[in-house]
């Protein structure tokens, strides 16, 4: 069993064993600041749709509810705690201060519609609710934009998973190539993490 097939099998089995609640919890975490990308959750939920274990509507509704739940937690953390609070306690959940500040600037520049647009952008998607809270964005508009963006994005990823599962035998013909691509992707992620850690360590030493 190659790496791609291994990951697909066991992630799908995990989601299947826990049920819809796993989709809700993982997507809630994704919409906060935890490093849980929707790209690693929703396609496998789509696998289960293709297998008739889950329904497409059920996955979209549950995942979107998870997205808005996590987003509201981040929103109110920013609303009541402000940036100092978020930066102080964010390090315990691997919150990157520089990325948060960049996201805050992006929100201030482009306004409320950023909430909708950024549901489709990696990294920023995890953080955008915080500046919406610190900026005291209207809560009704925040919920509407978040629900629309999350529902569209989650539906797309679930559909991709359905298509992949339906054509899994064909996809597995290229499993060796896909395995290499996955390994390269993981190596790049690890490299970026190490680089950022070393860069921040050097910056802290210069500031001492």
C-alpha positions, 0 to 999 in steps of 0.5 A: 500500500502506497502513501497516498492509499494509506492516508486515504484509507485511514483518514477515511476510516477515522472520519467514518468511525467517528461519524458526522461529529468528526467533520464538525469538530475538525472544521471547527478547529480549521476555522479557529487557529489550529493547523487543520486544513479543510483540504485534509478533511473534506475530500475524505468526507467526500469519499464517504459520500461516494460510498453512500455512508454520508449524504452530500447535504449532511456533510455540507451542513455539518461542515458549514456549522463547524466552520461558523462555530469555530469562526465565532469563537475566533471572532469573539476572542478578537472582539472581547480580548483584542489583539493583545489577548490573542497574541498572548494566548495564541502561541499555545495553539501555534498562532503565528503573530506575523501572519495574524498581523498581515491578515489584520492589515488585509481585513482593514484594507479590503473591508467586510467582504474579506470574510467571504473571499478569504474562505478560499485562501489557505492560512488566511482562512484560519485567521480572518475571523480574529481581525473581524472581531477586533474590528467590531464587524457587524455580527450578522454580516459576519455570519452571512459571509462566513456561511456563504464562503464556508458552504461553497468551499466545503461543497467544492472539496466534498465534491472533489472527494466524491469524484476521486473516490468514484475514479479511485482505480484510475487514480491509483494507476498513478499512485507512485507519481502521486506518492512522490508528489505528496512526499515532496509537499510534506518535505516542503512543509517541514522545510518551511516550518524549520525555516520559520522557526530558525528565522524567528529564533534569530530575530528574538536573539537580535532583539535581546 
